[in-house]
Amino acid sequence: MRRRRTPRWAGSYIASQDMLRGGCTFGSLAAEVIKTEPAHRDAVADGFERWQRPFKCGLSKMRERGELRQEADPAALAHLLTAAFQGGALLNQAVGDSTPLRDARYGALAYVESFAAER
């Protein structure tokens, strides 16, 4: 996989995970809440929606400016980015190494870049 320059926001997330050596705090909390208090599922879903909103808004603006092709689906790409960071953070915690998180990040960002408009 060709590795490109990492956006600052993605790099800062990796750095914070390197320092914490923990999984995603919100994801861990969400899993516990849903398991013990299923009635709070809607609140947890709202939390994930809020987390994904900046991705979705940014990707939508990129598509509107013509930086992404029209077939790019901002909602689906936001889900992908969230899942990559969430899953990568869990693997980081499990193995004590940020390599899986870095690989997930590179893969997700490469997929988003595959929708870049021709310039």
C-alpha positions in Angstrom: 0.0 0.0 0.0 1.4 3.4 -1.0 1.7 5.6 2.0 1.2 9.3 1.4 1.5 12.3 3.6 -0.8 11.9 6.6 -3.4 14.7 7.3 -2.6 16.5 10.5 -5.9 15.4 12.2 -5.2 11.7 11.4 -1.6 12.0 12.7 -2.7 13.6 15.9 -5.2 10.8 16.5 -2.4 8.2 16.1 -0.2 10.2 18.5 -2.9 10.3 21.1 -3.4 6.6 20.9 0.4 6.0 21.1 0.3 7.9 24.4 -2.8 6.3 25.8 -2.1 2.7 24.6 -5.8 2.3 25.0 -8.8 1.6 22.7 -11.3 4.2 21.7 -12.7 5.6 25.0 -16.1 6.3 23.5 -16.3 2.9 21.8 -15.4 1.1 25.1 -18.0 3.2 27.0 -20.6 2.6 24.3 -20.1 -1.2 24.3 -20.5 -1.3 28.1 -23.6 1.0 28.1 -25.4 -1.0 25.4 -24.6 -4.2 27.2 -25.8 -3.1 30.6 -28.4 -0.5 29.6 -29.9 -1.4 26.2 -32.5 1.4 26.6 -29.6 3.9 26.0 -28.8 2.5 22.5 -30.3 5.7 20.9 -28.1 7.9 23.0 -25.0 5.9 22.0 -26.0 6.0 18.4 -26.4 9.7 18.6 -22.8 9.9 20.1 -21.4 8.0 17.1 -23.4 10.2 14.7 -21.8 13.3 16.4 -18.4 11.7 16.0 -19.0 11.0 12.3 -20.6 14.4 11.5 -17.3 16.3 10.9 -16.1 13.6 8.5 -19.5 13.6 6.7 -19.6 17.4 6.5 -16.0 17.7 5.3 -16.4 15.0 2.7 -19.7 16.6 1.5 -17.9 20.0 1.1 -15.0 18.3 -0.8 -17.6 16.7 -3.2 -19.4 20.1 -3.6 -16.0 21.8 -4.5 -15.3 19.1 -7.0 -12.4 17.6 -5.1 -14.3 14.2 -4.9 -16.2 12.6 -7.7 -20.0 12.8 -7.4 -20.3 9.0 -6.8 -18.4 9.5 -3.5 -20.9 8.8 -0.7 -19.9 11.1 2.3 -22.0 9.1 4.8 -20.5 5.8 3.7 -17.0 7.2 3.7 -17.6 8.7 7.2 -18.7 5.2 8.4 -15.5 3.8 6.9 -13.3 6.3 8.6 -15.0 5.9 12.0 -14.8 2.1 11.7 -11.1 2.2 10.7 -10.1 4.4 13.6 -12.4 2.6 16.1 -11.2 -0.9 15.1 -7.6 0.2 14.8 -7.7 1.7 18.3 -9.0 -1.6 19.7 -6.2 -3.5 17.9 -3.7 -1.0 19.2 -5.0 -1.7 22.8 -5.0 -5.5 22.2 -1.4 -5.8 20.8 0.2 -2.8 22.5 1.4 -1.4 19.1 0.0 1.3 16.9 0.9 -0.5 13.7 -2.7 -1.9 13.1 -4.1 1.5 13.8 -1.7 3.1 11.3 -2.5 0.4 8.7 -6.2 0.9 9.1 -5.8 4.7 8.8 -3.7 4.4 5.6 -6.2 1.9 4.1 -9.2 4.1 4.9 -7.6 7.3 3.7 -6.4 5.5 0.5 -10.0 4.4 -0.2 -11.3 8.0 0.3 -8.5 9.2 -2.0 -9.7 6.7 -4.6 -12.7 9.0 -5.1 -10.5 12.1 -5.8 -11.7 14.0 -8.9 -9.4 14.1 -11.9 -7.6 17.4 -12.0 
